[in-house]
Amino acid sequence: MKKILCAIFSVFLFLSSAELFSAESKVMLTDEELDYAELVNTIQDAGSPYLKGDYAIFTSKSNARHIGIAFDFEGFKTIHSFKIKKFIDMEYKEAGSIYFYILKVPKNVLEINYRLIIDGLWTVDPLNNETVFNRETNLVLSHFNASREIPQVTEKISGGKIRFVYKGKSGQKIRVGGNFTNWDSWIYQMSEVAPGIYQFEIPLPPGKYEYAFYTGINSFPDSGNPQKCYTPDGKTASLIILD
């Protein structure tokens, strides 16, 4: 019961401070910052890592001066410092603390091998029983299964291509057009690769590409792409940049 009250009080403090900050500076938090704050509020105990959406949450007991984490998908080249979360009781007194690190898992990373750096000592995660032996480094690494459903979206893919993805009703005839077709929407028709999922791939040189999807004479932006722009005739379209 005490932990529940502490958690509720922590949320109240966070919302109050966020409200005050917003009122004074008129700065709005981004969706990612709001997601991060919400995840921090859910952390209550130190334990094995767990997945929430596209985020992996690592925790550790607060009996060290500094804790860092390094990941295999970065070649263990970067040490990310844990942050500390303090719990405050209803009498405004500190009621314990834990270390945590929140990782936004890269899209194509489905398994994570990592090591902790506790007060300068590289080691496995003492709260995670899952380990693997890495023959290249001759080290035992902590292991975390980050498999999850990855939504298909319009994106850059290998070979200098863009893969356009539209999701809707099955059995439609969906086309894609943009500044790369001089806004001619009748050149490229998308293929229905799964029920209600349409795709089209095209190689394009680096640049900014404005595009829209079409059915009949109607055009509409890509709902899976938050980057928007406007067509020459003033309609809303989508934008993607190919580096």
MARDRENKOL-151575 format. One record per residue (C-alpha): residue in three letters; x, y, z. Coordinates in steps of 0.1 Angstrom, whole numbers, plus 5000, padded with zeros to 4 digits. Example, Ala and Ser with C-alpha at 12.3 -4.5 7.8 and 13.67 -1.06 7.14 Angstrom:
BEGIN
ala512349555078
ser513749895071
END
This chain:
BEGIN
met500050005000
lys502850235009
lys504550174974
ile501250254957
leu500850584976
cys504550664968
ala503850594931
ile500750804930
phe502551084948
ser505451064923
val502951094894
phe501351394911
leu504651564916
phe505651494880
leu502351634866
ser502451934888
ser506052024878
ala505251964842
glu502252184844
leu504252464861
phe507052434836
ser504652454807
ala502852754822
glu506152944828
ser508052864797
lys505252774772
val507452484760
met505452174751
leu506851834757
thr507251614726
asp505451274723
glu508751104729
glu509451304761
leu505951224774
asp506450854766
tyr509750864785
ala508151034816
glu505350784816
leu507850494815
val509850644844
asn506650664865
thr506050294859
ile509450184874
gln508950064909
asp511549794916
ala514949684904
gly514849354885
ser515449194851
pro515049404820
tyr511649424804
leu510049564772
lys507349824770
gly506449894734
asp509649994716
tyr511450064748
ala513649834769
ile513849924806
phe516949824826
thr517149874864
ser519649824891
lys519849854929
ser521150194942
asn524150054960
ala526750184936
arg528150534928
his527750494890
ile526250244867
gly526550244829
ile525450004801
ala527049914768
phe525249734739
asp526549484713
phe524649664684
glu526949964692
gly530049754694
phe530249834731
lys531750164721
thr529350384741
ile528650374778
his525250504786
ser524850624822
phe521950504843
lys519750774860
ile518450754895
lys514850754905
lys514050854941
phe510750764958
ile509151024981
asp506650935007
met503551135017
glu505651315043
tyr508051445016
lys510751205029
glu512950995006
ala511650635007
gly514350464986
ser515850484951
ile516850274921
tyr518950314890
phe517350284856
tyr518150324819
ile515450344792
leu516550244757
lys514450314726
val515249984708
pro516450034672
lys513849914648
asn515649614634
val517149504667
leu515349204681
glu517949074706
ile520149274728
asn523449154743
tyr524949394768
arg527249454798
leu526949674828
ile529749894841
ile529349924878
asp531750164895
gly534150114866
leu533949734866
trp532549564834
thr530249284844
val527049094836
asp523749224849
pro523349064883
leu519549094880
asn519248914847
asn519848534846
glu519848524807
thr523448524794
val525348424762
phe528948354756
asn530548574729
arg533448394712
glu534848704696
thr535348884729
asn535648564750
leu533148724774
val529848634790
leu527248884780
ser523848954795
his521048874770
phe517649034765
asn514948924740
ala513649234724
ser511449064698
arg508249254691
glu505849334663
ile507449594641
pro504849794620
gln505549824583
val505950184573
thr507250384543
glu511050394547
lys514450394531
ile515750044524
ser518949904510
gly520049974475
gly519050344476
lys515450254475
ile512250374491
arg509650124501
phe506150294501
val503650114524
tyr499950174526
lys497450004550
gly493749994542
lys490949764530
ser491849464510
gly491149454472
gln491749814464
lys493749964436
ile496250194453
arg498750414434
val501650634446
gly502850954430
gly504851254440
asn507451504429
phe509551204415
thr506751144390
asn505951514384
trp502751434404
asp501551194378
ser499650944399
trp498950694371
ile502550564366
tyr503050334397
gln500450104411
met501149934445
ser501049564451
glu498849404478
val501549194496
ala499149084524
pro495549144531
gly495149524533
ile498949594531
tyr500149754498
gln503849814489
phe505849964461
glu509649994459
ile511550234437
pro515250334435
leu515750714439
pro518850934442
pro519351124475
gly516951404480
lys513551514495
tyr510551334481
glu507051454484
tyr504351194478
ala500751084482
phe498650774478
tyr495750764453
thr492650564447
gly490550674417
ile490851054415
asn491251094453
ser494651154470
phe495551124506
pro498751144527
asp500650854542
ser499050804577
gly502050614588
asn504450904581
pro504151214604
gln506151434580
lys503651634560
cys503851874531
tyr501552024504
thr501151934467
pro501252204441
asp497452224441
gly497352274479
lys496551924491
thr498251754520
ala500951504511
ser503851324529
leu507551384529
ile510551144531
ile514251224528
leu516650984512
asp520251054523
END
